[in-house]
Amino acid sequence: MYKIQAPPEWGIEPVPSSHRILGFLDYFALWSSLGVGLLAFPLTLVDKTDNGFADIYSAAVSGQNLVPRATSGG
């Protein structure tokens, strides 16, 4: 059986403030990835919504083919 040991009292040292500098490429990567993500999210929603309507339409047409007398056209 394993015995649980207490964690050591020492921890990690934070990064010194002199090393916490973001350069141009860092900001460019952050903002461009945000832009790409904000563009991709609505495109994904439109794509998934389109698939949902296509599935519903396909099910309705299949249902009409299975029971041709139940069409709404009369």
Order of alpha helices (4+ residues) and beta strands (2+ residues): alpha
